[in-house]
Amino acid sequence: MVGGGGSRTVVLVAMTLANAMVLVDQTAVPLVLPSIIQHFGIGSQQVQWVLNASLLPLAGLLVFGGRLGDLIGRRRTFLLGSLVFAAASACAGSAPTFPLLLVFRVLQGVGGALMLPTTVAIVSDAHPPGDRGRVLGLMGGAAAVAGAFGPVLGGAMTSAFGWRSVLLINVPLAALAVAATLRSVRRDPPAAGSHRIDLAGTVSLSVALIGVVFGVAQSQVWGWGSAVVWSALAVGAVAAAGFVLAERRSRNPLLEFALLRRHRNYRAATVGQLLGGMAEMGLGVLFPLLLVLNLGMSPAVAGLALVPTTLPMIFVAPLAGRWYDRVGGRVPLVTGFGLLAASGVLLAAGVYGNSFLSVLPGLVVYGVGLALVLSLNDPVSLDQVPERSHGQASGVSAAAEQFGGALGIAVIYLVFHSVYVVRLHATITAGPLTDLTDTQYSTLRDDIVAAERTGLRPSSFDPAFVDYLHDVRWSSYTGFSAAFLAVAVLAVAGAFATWRWVRRPALDEG
């Protein structure tokens, strides 16, 4: 796949840049939402669609993007996705109205879905099998570090140049990735066999993933009693069943279930990406709440306090790749999931220390464990799959992580919030303070949400509820502890799946 005038290094840099660009867009955009609210005069519930408009097509079309790369060529698919992503970023950054901004965010998600799975496949094809673990680990680690520092970048660029700059910066970055790809990646050879796209499978899978993501995400806004939420989940379930039927009948399926049955490493890595994405994005929502709301940090200081969770990516990812090249994926992945489980226990216990130092060990162990899991799942997913299906396998892996992330945000936050509310009600009812009416509880909840930027400080809290602050704080710690333990359970499941299925490629039984 490497052209004569280029080099493997240029391929790696180009694909890493593209990978990082999509991830940074996901993590930097939340920092511009307040500015978008002010600019367009919209509400907080409406502005959340700036994120969902990109996430939904990204989750729904990743497998299609990988399969398209297998059918028409990975270089061609990557270039198409890069151009769509760059053009949509330019249009979104200059959108005159909020509805148009959402339309262009959807197109950004489409472009990202074509880019992400082909980046892994292109890098894998450009390197010999003995080096793939190292280079894929390096690419994944570098992209993850860039994504982790997205909030810092988003906040700084918004302050210096305005919210539109966070979207417009994608244009020159995409241009660099395209130029490097044209220089270093050889043209795709003529594809053998049918070029027909499995439209039935593409539509049904997209509807299934989007239905579930939409239903779970909106459950936090409309509640589980909403008919729309359950309708979306039902549509997703029906579409998932339709997808399975369509793939079994298709001569050119979007997702070959035989690959999952035949290759245990691919199956384990897909499950691992799902669980890793749940932990990564679920805790990505909770960590800022803990640091800002409970420990009283400013958002800027909280971003710096999370460096222990991201710094390990720089050092661990390359070492993890070399470890994989020596021993295969089983032991490193089990170790990574084991560390994630240990971090959940450490965080669950440390949160009651009511200080940053008490949770710091858990944050560091979490960063190391997540670095191992996310760096190694990519090479493990490909090490037994035939090269002709690398694009599909990469798309499935990326889709599993994105879908797991959306699911993790809802599920882990649901655990936190449910335990938090139940504990608060029980504490106030059993304590010496006057019990609150439903209306007062609603007002207290609104005041807690408003305090997310200032922390739970008596000096900045509603005087009518200052006496309840102690119960609020310690009830929230119980909720955080329960959520961290839920992550530990997910990690144990990941360790079991890895131990059960992953083997070195030479030991695969077919």
C-alpha positions, -999 to 999 in steps of 0.1 A, spaced: 0 0 0 30 23 3 38 43 -28 73 44 -42 77 81 -35 64 80 0 72 61 32 55 42 59 62 70 83 42 94 61 14 69 59 14 66 97 14 104 103 -14 110 78 -37 83 92 -29 94 128 -37 130 119 -70 119 104 -79 97 134 -70 124 158 -90 150 139 -123 131 143 -116 123 180 -106 159 188 -138 171 171 -158 150 195 -141 162 226 -135 198 217 -170 207 205 -186 204 240 -165 234 250 -181 256 224 -218 248 232 -223 278 256 -211 301 228 -235 284 203 -264 289 227 -256 326 230 -249 331 193 -281 314 180 -304 322 210 -313 285 216 -318 264 247 -295 238 264 -316 209 252 -315 220 216 -277 226 216 -271 190 226 -280 180 190 -247 197 179 -231 166 194 -257 140 186 -260 152 150 -225 140 144 -224 110 167 -255 93 153 -243 90 116 -208 82 128 -220 52 149 -245 41 122 -222 42 92 -188 30 105 -193 -6 94 -204 7 60 -173 28 57 -151 -1 64 -169 -24 40 -169 3 13 -131 4 16 -129 -33 10 -151 -30 -21 -139 1 -39 -105 7 -23 -93 20 11 -74 49 -4 -103 60 -25 -127 57 5 -104 75 28 -100 104 4 -137 106 -2 -144 107 36 -117 133 42 -132 156 15 -167 152 29 -155 159 65 -134 189 55 -162 205 34 -188 198 61 -165 214 87 -160 245 66 -198 248 61 -206 241 98 -180 267 108 -197 293 87 -233 282 91 -257 312 93 -285 294 111 -287 266 138 -306 241 115 -279 244 89 -253 239 115 -270 206 124 -272 195 88 -234 200 83 -227 183 116 -245 152 102 -223 154 71 -192 156 94 -204 123 110 -208 107 75 -172 118 65 -158 105 98 -175 72 93 -157 68 59 -123 79 73 -119 61 106 -121 24 96 -99 29 66 -71 46 86 -65 14 106 -67 -8 75 -43 14 55 -17 15 83 -20 -22 88 -16 -30 51 15 -7 49 35 -26 76 46 -62 79 28 -83 104 57 -82 129 54 -44 132 16 -39 131 11 -41 168 37 -14 174 25 10 147 -13 5 154 -6 10 191 13 42 183 -14 55 161 -42 47 185 -23 61 215 -14 94 196 -50 98 185 -63 91 220 -39 116 235 -51 142 210 -87 135 217 -81 137 255 -66 172 251 -95 182 228 -113 201 256 -82 222 263 -79 230 226 -116 238 223 -116 261 253 -84 279 242 -95 284 206 -130 295 216 -116 321 239 -90 334 213 -109 331 180 -145 323 187 -165 290 185 -164 288 147 -126 283 147 -130 249 165 -148 236 134 -128 255 108 -95 241 121 -105 208 106 -101 222 70 -63 227 70 -58 195 90 -78 175 65 -59 191 36 -26 179 52 -40 144 56 -52 143 20 -19 156 6 1 131 26 -22 102 15 -19 112 -22 19 112 -18 25 80 2 -4 56 -3 -4 37 -36 -35 38 -58 -60 10 -50 -58 -20 -73 -88 -30 -94 -113 -47 -70 -122 -83 -77 -158 -95 -77 -189 -75 -72 -189 -38 -63 -225 -38 -52 -231 -23 -18 -254 -42 7 -280 -14 9 -304 -34 30 -277 -43 55 -264 -7 56 -298 9 62 -310 -17 88 -277 -15 107 -277 23 107 -313 24 119 -306 -1 146 -276 17 160 -291 52 156 -324 40 172 -306 25 203 -282 55 206 -310 80 202 -333 62 227 -307 57 254 -293 93 250 -327 109 251 -338 89 282 -318 113 303 -337 142 288 -373 129 285 -371 101 311 -377 63 307 -414 69 307 -413 87 274 -431 69 245 -406 84 221 -377 68 239 -393 34 239 -404 38 203 -368 46 193 -355 16 212 -382 -7 196 -373 6 161 -337 -1 169 -344 -37 180 -366 -44 150 -340 -30 126 -313 -51 144 -333 -83 137 -338 -71 101 -301 -66 98 -293 -102 108 -318 -116 83 -305 -93 56 -269 -103 61 -277 -140 61 -294 -136 27 -269 -112 11 -244 -124 -14 -221 -95 -5 -229 -88 32 -219 -57 50 -209 -77 80 -198 -113 76 -210 -131 108 -188 -160 97 -157 -139 105 -169 -134 141 -176 -171 145 -144 -182 129 -119 -157 143 -120 -156 181 -95 -127 183 -118 -105 161 -148 -115 183 -130 -107 215 -116 -74 203 -151 -63 191 -165 -70 226 -135 -53 241 -140 -22 221 -176 -20 232 -167 -24 269 -137 -1 266 -158 26 249 -184 23 277 -158 29 303 -140 57 285 -170 78 276 -190 70 307 -162 81 330 -154 110 307 -187 125 317 -184 117 354 -148 128 361 -155 165 354 -186 164 376 -165 150 405 -137 175 401 -158 206 395 -190 199 415 -176 181 445 -140 191 447 -145 227 437 -121 230 408 -125 254 380 -131 238 346 -96 247 335 -80 232 366 -102 201 363 -89 196 327 -53 197 341 -63 173 369 -73 147 343 -39 147 327 -30 115 348 -57 97 328 -44 108 294 -6 109 299 -2 71 301 -13 70 265 19 86 254 41 61 271 20 29 274 6 27 238 40 21 220 51 -3 248 18 -21 245 23 -26 208 57 -41 213 44 -63 240 17 -75 216 43 -82 189 62 -104 213 34 -124 231 2 -117 212 -29 -99 226 -42 -122 253 -20 -114 283 -17 -76 275 -55 -72 271 -63 -92 302 -38 -70 321 -54 -39 307 -89 -49 317 -76 -61 351 -62 -26 357 -94 -10 346 -113 -32 371 -87 -22 398 -91 14 390 -129 12 395 -123 -2 430 -97 24 438 -119 52 426 -149 38 445 -130 38 477 -110 70 471 -139 92 463 -149 93 500 -116 109 508 -131 142 495 -98 153 478 -79 150 446 -51 131 462 -75 104 473 -87 97 438 -53 102 420 -42 66 423 -74 54 407 -70 80 379 -35 68 371 -44 31 371 -74 39 349 -53 57 324 -28 29 321 -55 2 318 -75 22 292 -43 28 272 -36 -9 271 -72 -18 261 -77 8 234 -42 4 219 -44 -34 216 -79 -40 204 -71 -27 169 -43 -51 161 -60 -80 178 -91 -75 157 -71 -78 125 -44 -104 133 -65 -134 122 -89 -117 97 -80 -121 60 -66 -89 45 -95 -86 21 -118 -80 51 -95 -56 71 -117 -26 63 -148 -44 75 -131 -55 107 -118 -20 114 -153 -6 108 -169 -31 132 -143 -23 158 -147 15 155 -185 11 155 -183 -10 186 -163 17 204 -186 45 193 -217 26 202 -202 16 235 -193 52 243 -229 64 237 -243 35 257 -217 40 285 -226 77 289 -263 68 295 -258 36 315 -230 47 338 -246 81 344 -279 64 351 -262 43 378 -246 74 393 -278 94 392 -302 67 405 -280 58 435 -273 95 442 -311 104 443 -321 73 463 -293 79 488 -301 116 491 -338 110 498 -330 83 524 -305 105 541 -327 135 544 -357 114 554 -338 97 582 -318 128 593 -325 158 616 -332 182 587 -368 190 576 -379 167 548 -384 184 514 -415 184 492 -414 173 456 -413 209 445 -384 217 468 -365 186 456 -370 198 421 -356 233 430 -327 217 449 -319 196 418 -319 227 396 -296 245 421 -271 215 420 -270 216 382 -264 254 383 -235 248 407 -216 227 382 -195 256 373 -188 269 408 -188 237 429 -210 229 460 -198 259 480 -220 274 507 -210 309 495 -224 304 461 -253 281 468 -290 289 474 -293 300 511 -325 280 514 -307 247 509 -272 254 524 -280 231 554 -285 203 530 -252 206 513 -234 180 534 -261 154 526 -259 164 489 -222 160 488 -219 126 505 -249 112 487 -232 121 454 -201 103 465 -222 72 470 -235 76 434 -199 81 421 -188 50 440 -216 29 425 -207 41 390 -170 33 394 -179 -2 406 -201 -6 376 -171 2 354 -151 -24 374 -178 -50 365 -176 -41 328 -138 -45 330 -141 -79 346 -164 -90 317 -138 -77 293 -110 -96 310 -131 -128 309 -140 -124 272 -103 -118 264 -91 -147 284 -117 -170 269 -112 -161 232 -79 -144 224 -50 -166 212 -19 -159 192 -27 -161 155 -7 -193 150 -29 -210 176 -62 -201 160 -82 -232 153 -102 -215 125 
